[in-house]
Amino acid sequence: MKLPKPGRVIRRVHAGQHMLAWGTLAPEAPTSIRVTSPDFAEGGAIPALHAGDGVGDNISPALEWSGVPVGTRQLLLMIEDPDVPLLRPVIHLIARLDPSRIGVARGELNEEAENTGIVLHPGSFNRYGYAGPRPIEAHGPHRYVFELFALSKSLPLPASAGRSEVTNATYGLILARGRTWATFERP
């Protein structure tokens, strides 16, 4: 008898979208920032080029944005997977950026990228920089949410600060937010 893949057994188990930074940090913040990517269509599939190690090439996609409000002192970018079978979403990236930026180039969010001026924080499993999609086989499609927050102050945190420290430091500082999302699935 052939046993089903573990992903099929736990297919209905998910952390949930309600656990994303998007809804927990400042749900009342205006959604005036428009985030897009030339590497995938919103709601579409993320190409294997951007999938995680062992599944793809783990190269961060290019992102573009507009609508960052005047008075923004820092941008906070997070990539989360709310469809993991865990209590909380998996964090694929936490990065702080200069507010003058209007995007990031392909590969610029990878840990090995040099001279970007981007502060990378550890995400899930203590990984710095972009960690591409690598969901459990047969668990179904996972959503990857690219969330951008405009902050009224720069966060005085070391690069070693994790999700809790970074998100706690943002309370009361979020001027606006924007997001886009795409999916990835391993059959």
Disulfide bonds with the S-S distance in Angstrom:
none
